[in-house]
Amino acid sequence: MNKLTNLALCLASVGLALPANAAVSISATDGNAVYAGPTPTYDFETPAPFTATNIFNTSSSGIRAAPLGSTGFFGSVGPSDGTPGFLNLASFVGIRSISLLWGSVDAYNTLFVIRRDGSVMSSFTGSAVSSAANGNQTLQSTNPIATLSFTDADRFDVGGLRFASSQNAFEFDNVSIAAVPEPATWLMMIAGFGLIGGLMRRRNGLAGLANA
């Protein structure tokens, strides 16, 4: 095993095994009648690792409303639709961020980030993504694209999302997962940087000989 391979393995090991101050944060941008967020990993149009009884394709007065910008099927939890719902994300080795369309945000909606062992990593109510959080179905600010961001150890401990609501309802759609590159990808990137560095050093060396 050469020095470059050793260096790559060491750097990859440090990058993946020495997390420090893990944290989860949430942010939001206004939604739109025409969805313009990240490409969905799960749009609920095809089977997803989510509680199937919480997937709908129609609104129902007083029970649920399709999120602004959503087309087709969407998720909904609440007393009438059943709560909580769970999206299993354990198949992902690591996750940098998760974005989702959060429809008609209410203060009594709660999004839980669940660890791989089933415990709660973090939780956010509707008030964390909308200052109004009053269930308005038409305002862009109460139908935001919410983004969870993960750092350090938390990136590798996300087991899923739990959606809960004490009143009707918590609606959501277009869940987009930004995964952490797998170790093999990191090794290829690091090895590539090493190769480029070696070629540059060789080129500089040849230039020096030519000018001697």
Secondary structure, 3 states (H helix, E strand, C coil): CCHHHHHHHHHHHHHHHCCCCCEEEEEEECCCCCCCCCCCCECCCCCCCECHHHEECCCECCCECCCCCCCCCEEEEECCCECCEEEECCCCCCEEEEEEEEECCECCEEEEEEECCCCEEEEEEHHHCCCCCECCCCCCCCCCEEEEEEEHHHHHCEEEEEEEECCCCEEEEEEEEEECCCHHHHHHHHHHHHHHHHHHHHHHHHHHHHHC
